[in-house]
Amino acid sequence: MINKPVGAASAMLFHSGRGNQEAILGEGKHWTSLDYVPCRRLVANQLYSGCALLAHNLGRDLQIAVTSLAQQIAGDR
């Protein structure tokens, strides 16, 4: 249920988008250990979280690039 004066189709799209966003955040928490606090210092924890997010995003980008390259090669055969 939402507080927007929209139709049923728009409400479904809104909820679908919100679910996708929550899935992305959940994946980030799981794979980058965002729920783990390694240090007692704020800056150290920020640095740890930033490095973990960058590493995760780099891995996902490489995964997407390799998958699309493999699909292009398989499509030419």
N, C-alpha and C positions, 0 to 999 in steps of 0.2 A: 504494500500500500504506500502510495506517495501523496504528497500534498500539492501536486501539480494539476492544473486543470487541462489534462491532455486525454487523448483517446487511448484505447486499449493497446493498439500497436505501438504507440510512442512509449507507453508505460513499460511494455515488454522490452523494447530496445534499451530503455533506461536501466532496467534491472539487469539485463544481459551485460551491458557495459560495466555496471558496477560489480557484477560477479567476476568478470574478467580482470578488473583492476584488483580485486581482493585476491584472486588466484595468483597474480603476478607478485603482489606483496608477500603472500604466503610462501611462494617459491623463493623469493629473495631471503626471507627469514630462514628458511630451511637450508639453502645451499651456501649462504654467506655467513651463517651463524650470527645474525643480527641480534639475537636474544642473549648472546654471550658477552659478558663484560670482562675483558682480560686484565685491565689495569685499574688503579685507583685515581688516575688523572683523566680529566675530561679530554684534553688534547690528544693524549695517547689513544683513548677509546675512539675519538673521532677519526684519527689516522688509521687505526685498525679497521674500522667500519668502511671508510673510504677505499682503502686498498682491497678489502674483500669484495666490495661492490664493483670496483673496476675489474678485478680478476674474473668475477662472475660474468660481467657484461662482455669482456673480451672472449671468454670461452663460448658464450652464446653466439656472438658474432661469427666466430670461427666455425662453429657448428652449422650455422645458417649458410655461410659461404660454401662450405664443403658439400652440404646437402644440395644446394642449388647447382653447384658445379657438377655433381654426380648426376643430377637429373638432366642437365644439358647434354652430358656425354651419352647417357643412356638413350636420350631422345633422338640422337643422330644415327643410331644404329638401325 
